[in-house]
Amino acid sequence: MAEKSFRKEDFIKGDAEDYKLQFRKDEIGIGSDLTVERIDDSGEHEVVMANIHRNDDYVEIFWSEPFNGRLLFDSKVTFGE
């Protein structure tokens, strides 16, 4: 599995009462095995059940507040396969 770290500052305020992250599909692929992990107060990673939406060029992850964490994904599945 590959990973892409993100920070609270990477989140964008959404239309509703939520925040989102955007990743280009050519960065992370289009595979269905996406796992979102948040770094908790003790520095451990915990899996969160975030809403994930895919559109033409992006994968968007929605959550109620920004957090530091990482996205785990299958590095073998690439855009266009």
Order of alpha helices (4+ residues) and beta strands (2+ residues): beta-beta-beta-alpha-beta-beta-beta-beta-beta
